[in-house]
Amino acid sequence: MDKETVNMDTMPLRWGHFRVLLVASLGQMTGAGMATLIGIILPLMQLFLHPELSSGAQGAIGCTGLVGIMIGSLLFGRLSDEHGYLFFFRFCPALVLTGSLLAFWSDGLTGLIIGLFIMGVGVGGAYSLDSDYISELMPKKWRLLMVGVAKAFSAVGNILVALLCFFLLKEWNDPLLWNRLLLLITGITGLMLVTRIRFTQSPGWLIAHGRIAEAETAVRYFLGSDVVIGELRARPLKRKKGVRGSQTDTPPLSARSDAAAVSSSEATYEVSWSDLLRRTANRRRVILSAIPWACEGVSVYGIGIFTPLLIMALGLSSDSPNGFDRVLSSVEVTAGINLFILFGFIIGLSLANRWQHLRMQTGGFLLATAGLLLLWAAYRFHLPTAVAVIGFMAFQLFLNAGPHLTTFILPAQIYSVAERGSGTGLAASAGKLGAVIGVLFIPLLLAWGGVELVLLVVMLVNLTGALVTWLVGREVFHPLKHE
């Protein structure tokens, strides 16, 4: 009697699914933890080791890891498409591990900059691969949620690193031991690397390269010997750039989970960015996916990395004359505020299959702006500290319940299969560009006009994201009849 089999698209969740989710999500956790760590190390270095660091220099150092992420995403994304995911899935955490140890051992500003760049390249590579494994192997009804859960692991990185930094700095009571904090990233990436040793090649990549039997073996390795490949088997062979399918392929515009969870690697054809911009409808899709993602990047990374610095500028930390005590207090407040990043993701994930994503994104931008407005009012009119903290928490809550989550999943909904890889890549690049701009200019804005100027500029950026989402989103999701 033949053994009963189950289809990977419709099967219930098993331990294999959760294993893939946990292993692949560590990249998001590492990247967010690295960003939090930079925001803690920079004030320590500026106060105690390099008082000559200008605001521009602090911003430039903060950007180093982000530039690395941009390069790593592009470099390893293309290399993995050609040579397979598995090697780079392991190599990227090894690269982050190397960068963290280099920065730790060098114990200086130059070593920190080089280490952050190497770490960023590794994190960028992980970002380009992690969601692919998840979206390929999850049952259809769970794909959106699981890709979102992977993104939410960034909140775990924010919270964990901030808490551990607070307790370690409090225990050491010595700002000159700042380089030891880098061992936190070493530990996370060490775990990341170990968990990826017993892994196998991406089934989707194998199928795209005509290796069907190996793909079937890979699926059984991950999910069980009774599992058979579902719709993944129908993926056409990978074709070279310039060989495309029909440009009239209509993108899925509903907010269904199976559409939103398709990753950028699932594009059958490689469409260049110039090809993508030739059609009016596609230009609107580019605007809708790229500009709000860039606006979100300014808030998530610009405010996120410099949260301890802003907390001190807002007077929300200790007013002790001792600089180390002020930094330590700001890290403690940062850890508490970062909890609302996780709460925001939880709310966003619970609504993702119920609410229209454009509404979530527009509302998230607007409510995050309201949080910043409350924070500004508390600072401007000397309201109780609790009011300012509530404003900061509201900002993080609604930013992560809305645009930080939805900008990640909207591109897969609005581009056709043939254009999805290039469209998502362009949007993600815009998001990282926004992040770089935010990290570079937040310290400069703080120097030019104080914390009020920072808050007003970020509010304007968020309102821009909301306006573009509302205006362009209606045209993309409900095009005019005569176009």
WOCOR-V410093 format. One record per pair of residues at least 6 apart in sequence whose C-alpha atoms are under 7 Angstrom apart, sorted by the first residue. I is the first residue (numbers start at 1). J is the second residue. D is the distance in Angstrom with one decimal. If there is no record, write none. Layout:
i->[I | I]
j->[J | J]
d->[D | D]
This chain:
i->[4 | 5 | 5 | 5 | 6 | 6 | 6 | 7 | 7 | 7 | 7 | 8 | 8 | 8 | 8 | 8 | 9 | 9 | 9 | 10 | 10 | 11 | 16 | 16 | 17 | 17 | 20 | 21 | 21 | 23 | 23 | 23 | 24 | 25 | 25 | 25 | 26 | 27 | 27 | 27 | 28 | 28 | 28 | 28 | 28 | 29 | 29 | 29 | 29 | 30 | 30 | 30 | 31 | 32 | 32 | 32 | 33 | 33 | 33 | 34 | 35 | 36 | 36 | 36 | 36 | 36 | 37 | 38 | 38 | 39 | 39 | 39 | 39 | 40 | 40 | 41 | 42 | 43 | 44 | 46 | 55 | 55 | 55 | 56 | 56 | 56 | 58 | 59 | 59 | 59 | 59 | 60 | 61 | 62 | 63 | 63 | 63 | 64 | 64 | 64 | 65 | 65 | 65 | 65 | 66 | 66 | 68 | 68 | 68 | 68 | 68 | 69 | 69 | 69 | 69 | 70 | 70 | 70 | 71 | 72 | 72 | 72 | 72 | 73 | 73 | 73 | 73 | 76 | 77 | 77 | 80 | 84 | 85 | 85 | 85 | 86 | 86 | 86 | 89 | 89 | 90 | 90 | 92 | 92 | 92 | 92 | 93 | 93 | 93 | 93 | 94 | 95 | 95 | 95 | 96 | 96 | 96 | 96 | 96 | 97 | 97 | 97 | 99 | 99 | 99 | 99 | 100 | 100 | 100 | 100 | 100 | 100 | 101 | 102 | 102 | 103 | 103 | 103 | 104 | 104 | 104 | 107 | 131 | 131 | 132 | 132 | 133 | 134 | 135 | 135 | 135 | 135 | 135 | 136 | 140 | 141 | 141 | 143 | 143 | 143 | 144 | 144 | 144 | 144 | 145 | 147 | 148 | 148 | 152 | 152 | 155 | 155 | 156 | 158 | 159 | 159 | 159 | 162 | 162 | 162 | 163 | 165 | 166 | 166 | 166 | 175 | 200 | 201 | 203 | 203 | 203 | 204 | 206 | 206 | 206 | 207 | 207 | 207 | 208 | 208 | 208 | 208 | 209 | 209 | 210 | 216 | 216 | 219 | 220 | 236 | 238 | 238 | 239 | 239 | 240 | 240 | 241 | 241 | 241 | 242 | 242 | 243 | 244 | 244 | 245 | 249 | 250 | 251 | 251 | 251 | 251 | 252 | 252 | 252 | 253 | 253 | 253 | 255 | 255 | 256 | 257 | 259 | 259 | 260 | 260 | 260 | 260 | 261 | 262 | 263 | 264 | 264 | 264 | 265 | 267 | 267 | 267 | 267 | 267 | 268 | 268 | 269 | 270 | 270 | 271 | 271 | 271 | 272 | 273 | 276 | 277 | 284 | 284 | 285 | 285 | 286 | 286 | 288 | 288 | 288 | 288 | 289 | 289 | 289 | 289 | 290 | 290 | 290 | 290 | 291 | 291 | 292 | 292 | 292 | 293 | 293 | 293 | 293 | 294 | 294 | 294 | 294 | 294 | 294 | 295 | 295 | 295 | 295 | 296 | 296 | 297 | 297 | 297 | 297 | 298 | 298 | 298 | 298 | 299 | 301 | 301 | 301 | 302 | 302 | 302 | 302 | 307 | 308 | 308 | 308 | 310 | 311 | 311 | 312 | 313 | 314 | 314 | 316 | 317 | 317 | 317 | 317 | 318 | 318 | 319 | 320 | 337 | 340 | 340 | 340 | 341 | 341 | 341 | 343 | 344 | 344 | 344 | 344 | 345 | 345 | 347 | 348 | 348 | 357 | 358 | 358 | 360 | 361 | 361 | 361 | 362 | 362 | 362 | 364 | 364 | 364 | 364 | 364 | 365 | 365 | 365 | 365 | 365 | 365 | 365 | 366 | 366 | 367 | 368 | 368 | 368 | 368 | 368 | 369 | 369 | 369 | 371 | 371 | 371 | 371 | 372 | 372 | 372 | 372 | 372 | 374 | 374 | 375 | 375 | 375 | 376 | 376 | 378 | 378 | 378 | 411 | 411 | 412 | 412 | 415 | 442 | 445 | 445 | 446 | 446]
j->[226 | 226 | 227 | 228 | 226 | 227 | 228 | 227 | 228 | 229 | 230 | 139 | 227 | 228 | 229 | 230 | 139 | 140 | 230 | 139 | 140 | 139 | 222 | 223 | 138 | 223 | 134 | 134 | 150 | 192 | 195 | 196 | 130 | 130 | 150 | 153 | 192 | 123 | 126 | 127 | 127 | 150 | 151 | 153 | 154 | 153 | 154 | 156 | 157 | 157 | 185 | 188 | 123 | 154 | 157 | 158 | 157 | 158 | 161 | 185 | 305 | 158 | 161 | 162 | 304 | 305 | 161 | 62 | 305 | 305 | 306 | 307 | 308 | 308 | 331 | 178 | 58 | 309 | 175 | 53 | 443 | 444 | 447 | 440 | 443 | 444 | 443 | 439 | 440 | 441 | 443 | 440 | 113 | 439 | 436 | 439 | 440 | 113 | 116 | 117 | 116 | 117 | 119 | 120 | 120 | 436 | 117 | 118 | 120 | 121 | 124 | 120 | 121 | 123 | 124 | 124 | 429 | 432 | 121 | 121 | 122 | 124 | 125 | 124 | 125 | 127 | 128 | 125 | 125 | 128 | 88 | 205 | 129 | 201 | 202 | 200 | 201 | 202 | 126 | 129 | 193 | 196 | 122 | 123 | 125 | 126 | 122 | 189 | 192 | 193 | 193 | 118 | 119 | 122 | 118 | 119 | 122 | 123 | 189 | 186 | 189 | 190 | 115 | 116 | 118 | 119 | 115 | 119 | 182 | 183 | 185 | 186 | 186 | 111 | 115 | 111 | 112 | 115 | 179 | 180 | 182 | 179 | 147 | 263 | 263 | 265 | 202 | 147 | 143 | 147 | 261 | 262 | 263 | 204 | 258 | 257 | 258 | 257 | 258 | 261 | 257 | 258 | 260 | 261 | 349 | 261 | 349 | 405 | 342 | 345 | 341 | 342 | 342 | 338 | 335 | 338 | 339 | 331 | 334 | 335 | 335 | 181 | 328 | 331 | 332 | 324 | 218 | 218 | 215 | 218 | 219 | 232 | 212 | 214 | 215 | 215 | 233 | 235 | 235 | 236 | 237 | 238 | 237 | 238 | 237 | 228 | 229 | 229 | 227 | 268 | 268 | 269 | 268 | 269 | 269 | 270 | 269 | 270 | 271 | 270 | 271 | 269 | 269 | 418 | 418 | 416 | 416 | 413 | 414 | 415 | 416 | 259 | 413 | 414 | 413 | 414 | 477 | 356 | 357 | 353 | 353 | 412 | 413 | 409 | 410 | 412 | 413 | 409 | 412 | 412 | 420 | 421 | 424 | 421 | 417 | 418 | 419 | 420 | 421 | 417 | 418 | 418 | 421 | 422 | 418 | 419 | 422 | 422 | 422 | 282 | 283 | 472 | 476 | 414 | 476 | 423 | 427 | 468 | 469 | 472 | 473 | 407 | 410 | 411 | 427 | 426 | 427 | 430 | 431 | 430 | 465 | 465 | 468 | 469 | 407 | 427 | 430 | 431 | 430 | 431 | 432 | 433 | 434 | 435 | 434 | 461 | 462 | 465 | 403 | 404 | 431 | 432 | 434 | 435 | 434 | 435 | 437 | 438 | 458 | 435 | 438 | 439 | 435 | 438 | 439 | 442 | 334 | 330 | 331 | 334 | 451 | 317 | 330 | 330 | 451 | 379 | 451 | 385 | 326 | 329 | 330 | 333 | 326 | 329 | 326 | 326 | 393 | 393 | 396 | 397 | 396 | 397 | 400 | 397 | 397 | 398 | 400 | 401 | 400 | 401 | 401 | 401 | 402 | 406 | 469 | 473 | 402 | 402 | 403 | 406 | 466 | 469 | 470 | 398 | 399 | 401 | 402 | 403 | 399 | 402 | 403 | 462 | 463 | 465 | 466 | 463 | 466 | 398 | 394 | 395 | 396 | 398 | 399 | 395 | 459 | 462 | 391 | 392 | 394 | 395 | 391 | 392 | 395 | 455 | 459 | 388 | 391 | 388 | 391 | 392 | 452 | 455 | 384 | 387 | 388 | 423 | 424 | 420 | 424 | 423 | 454 | 453 | 454 | 453 | 454]
d->[6.8 | 4.7 | 5.7 | 6.7 | 6.2 | 5.0 | 6.2 | 5.8 | 5.2 | 6.3 | 5.7 | 5.9 | 6.0 | 6.0 | 5.8 | 5.6 | 4.3 | 5.3 | 5.5 | 5.5 | 6.6 | 6.3 | 5.5 | 5.0 | 6.4 | 6.8 | 6.5 | 6.1 | 6.7 | 6.7 | 6.3 | 6.9 | 4.8 | 6.7 | 4.7 | 6.2 | 6.2 | 6.3 | 5.5 | 6.4 | 6.9 | 7.0 | 6.3 | 5.9 | 4.9 | 5.1 | 4.3 | 6.2 | 4.3 | 6.2 | 6.8 | 6.7 | 5.9 | 5.0 | 5.2 | 5.5 | 4.4 | 5.0 | 5.5 | 6.8 | 5.5 | 5.8 | 6.8 | 6.6 | 7.0 | 5.5 | 6.8 | 6.5 | 6.5 | 4.6 | 5.0 | 6.9 | 6.4 | 6.5 | 7.0 | 6.4 | 6.9 | 6.9 | 6.2 | 6.0 | 5.0 | 5.4 | 6.7 | 6.9 | 6.6 | 5.9 | 6.9 | 5.6 | 4.1 | 6.5 | 5.9 | 5.7 | 6.4 | 6.2 | 5.6 | 6.0 | 6.3 | 6.6 | 6.1 | 5.3 | 4.9 | 4.8 | 6.7 | 4.4 | 6.1 | 6.3 | 4.9 | 6.6 | 4.1 | 4.2 | 6.9 | 4.4 | 4.8 | 5.9 | 3.9 | 6.2 | 6.9 | 6.6 | 6.1 | 4.1 | 6.1 | 4.3 | 4.7 | 4.3 | 4.8 | 6.7 | 5.4 | 5.1 | 6.6 | 5.5 | 6.6 | 6.6 | 7.0 | 6.2 | 6.1 | 6.3 | 5.0 | 6.9 | 6.6 | 6.7 | 6.1 | 6.1 | 4.4 | 6.7 | 5.9 | 6.0 | 6.1 | 5.5 | 6.4 | 5.6 | 6.5 | 6.6 | 6.4 | 5.2 | 6.4 | 4.1 | 5.1 | 6.7 | 6.7 | 5.2 | 5.8 | 6.7 | 4.2 | 6.5 | 5.1 | 5.0 | 5.8 | 6.6 | 5.8 | 6.9 | 6.5 | 5.8 | 6.8 | 6.6 | 5.7 | 4.9 | 4.6 | 4.8 | 5.1 | 6.4 | 6.1 | 5.9 | 6.3 | 6.7 | 5.8 | 6.5 | 6.4 | 6.5 | 5.7 | 6.7 | 6.0 | 6.2 | 6.4 | 6.4 | 5.6 | 6.5 | 6.8 | 6.3 | 6.4 | 5.3 | 4.8 | 6.8 | 6.0 | 4.7 | 6.4 | 6.5 | 6.5 | 6.9 | 6.7 | 5.7 | 5.6 | 5.0 | 6.9 | 6.3 | 5.6 | 5.6 | 6.2 | 6.4 | 6.8 | 5.1 | 5.6 | 6.7 | 6.3 | 5.9 | 5.9 | 6.7 | 6.3 | 6.7 | 4.4 | 5.9 | 6.4 | 6.6 | 6.6 | 6.8 | 5.4 | 6.1 | 6.6 | 6.8 | 6.3 | 6.1 | 4.4 | 5.2 | 5.7 | 6.2 | 6.3 | 6.9 | 6.4 | 7.0 | 5.8 | 6.4 | 5.7 | 6.6 | 6.9 | 5.6 | 6.8 | 6.3 | 6.7 | 4.6 | 6.1 | 6.7 | 6.4 | 6.8 | 5.6 | 6.8 | 6.4 | 5.8 | 5.8 | 6.8 | 5.5 | 5.0 | 4.1 | 6.5 | 5.4 | 6.1 | 5.5 | 5.7 | 6.1 | 6.4 | 6.8 | 6.9 | 6.8 | 6.5 | 5.7 | 5.5 | 6.8 | 5.2 | 5.3 | 6.9 | 6.1 | 6.9 | 6.0 | 4.4 | 6.1 | 6.2 | 5.4 | 5.6 | 6.9 | 5.7 | 5.2 | 6.8 | 5.8 | 5.2 | 6.9 | 6.9 | 7.0 | 5.8 | 5.9 | 6.4 | 6.2 | 6.2 | 5.2 | 6.6 | 6.6 | 6.6 | 6.4 | 6.8 | 7.0 | 6.6 | 6.0 | 6.0 | 6.2 | 6.7 | 6.7 | 5.8 | 5.5 | 6.9 | 4.1 | 5.4 | 6.7 | 6.9 | 6.7 | 4.4 | 6.9 | 6.7 | 5.5 | 6.7 | 6.6 | 4.6 | 5.2 | 3.9 | 6.8 | 6.5 | 4.1 | 6.9 | 6.1 | 5.7 | 6.1 | 5.6 | 6.3 | 6.3 | 5.2 | 6.3 | 4.9 | 4.2 | 5.0 | 4.7 | 6.7 | 4.3 | 6.6 | 5.3 | 6.7 | 6.3 | 6.3 | 4.2 | 4.3 | 6.2 | 6.4 | 5.0 | 5.8 | 6.1 | 7.0 | 6.2 | 5.9 | 6.2 | 6.4 | 6.6 | 6.8 | 6.6 | 6.3 | 5.2 | 5.0 | 7.0 | 5.2 | 5.7 | 6.5 | 6.1 | 5.5 | 6.0 | 5.8 | 5.0 | 5.4 | 5.6 | 5.8 | 6.4 | 4.3 | 6.0 | 4.8 | 4.2 | 5.4 | 4.9 | 5.7 | 4.1 | 6.2 | 6.3 | 6.6 | 6.7 | 5.1 | 4.7 | 4.7 | 6.1 | 4.6 | 6.0 | 6.4 | 4.9 | 5.4 | 6.6 | 4.3 | 6.0 | 6.2 | 7.0 | 6.6 | 5.4 | 6.6 | 6.7 | 5.4 | 6.5 | 6.5 | 6.0 | 6.4 | 4.1 | 6.9 | 5.2 | 5.4 | 6.8 | 5.2 | 6.3 | 4.3 | 6.1 | 5.0 | 4.6 | 5.9 | 6.5 | 6.0 | 6.5 | 6.7 | 6.7 | 5.1 | 4.6 | 4.7 | 6.2 | 6.5 | 6.6 | 6.9 | 6.2 | 5.2 | 6.7 | 5.5 | 6.2 | 7.0 | 6.7 | 6.4 | 6.3 | 5.7 | 6.9 | 6.1]
